Amino acid sequence: MCTEIRKFQSTDLDGYLQLYNTSEKSDPDFRKLTTKDVHRIVLDHPHHDPEGHFVAVDSGRIVANGRGVFVPEHAKVRGPVAYFELYVLPEYLGEPVERDIFRIMVDHLKYRGAEWITTRVDTRYEARVNQLERLGFTKTSYQNHGMERSPSGIEEPIVPTGYRVRTARVPEENETMVNVFNEAFATRKKYPAMTMERFTKSWIFDDPANHSGFFLAERENDGRVVGMVMTGINHKFNEEHGTKRGGTYSLAVIPSERRRGLGTFLTLKSLKWIADKGMDVAYVSVNVANEDALKIYQAAGYKTVQVYQGYQLRLA
């Protein structure tokens, strides 16, 4: 196989789409991307680095894509850690082009100051697990569990004493939600603060119908927002997977208000919203290091259906 590796160009967009939608089909959570998706999550994303985005071309066809991301403001918190994506057509997996494009991307990340690459993979996605092992990645202690339960049988939960809960006003209260999220997660080790741009650049904001599932918890004595949960339905995912699934996202309660029932209440409130929308499956995703959230979800009847395992590579 004779391939040319070069930087991604604007004219490569269609080829990138075709590559992704072909190479990632074996991902159990595969969702076909559109041009709009690529602009939102890649090309127009604030952390996209055009200098670190490469494609491999064989006979005019893009057969591999390698993209590295190193964010200096994140490095101040997490250390010199970079992230990456690598898509390779199935017939090119394990071929020299896979390692060549990865090596070029790694060289760029090292030039930018990265010393490690971290990633995660759904353990059901065997092709990606095998790829990481071929490239020299090793497992880390990080695990994120995807959990599901039926939303049926959920009654309207009772608000804990001293609080009131209401639907967030979008976009007027986006900043409020970001502030609560950041205060809640600041207790986690090496957590980089969420930016407004990153927070709102998500599919969950794209559908205004989801906004009715964004709930805020306020203290009654002073009206301060101290907790939040965002609930949404990804209709495109449901159509492609033949399911009716709604998800609970961004559950956050600031440290001073924890262990008072707010997290459980917001979880059940979110579940009730999913049930009222006629969904058959309720989904959450939780880092197992977040023991409080894991216990809340388990107590609410969620069971693990997928495990995202962390991997890392030391850049010599």
Buried (B, 14 or more C-beta within 10 A) or exposed (E): EEBEBEEBEEEBBEBBBEBBBEBBEEBEEBBBBEEEBBEBBBBEBEBBBEEBBBBBBBEEEBBBBBBBBBBEEBBEEBEBBBBBBBBBBEEBBEBEBBBBBBEBBBEBBBEBEBBBBBBBBBBBBEBBBEBBEEBEBEEBEBBBBBBBBBBEEBEEBEBBEEBEBEEBEBEEBBEBBBBBBBBBBEEEEEBBBBBEEBBBBBBBBBEEEBBBBBBBBBBEEEEEBBBBBBBBBBBBBBEEBEEBBBBBBBBBBBEEBBEBBBBBBBBBBBBBBBBBBEBBBBBBBBBBEBEBBBEBBBEBBBEBBBBBBBBBBEEE
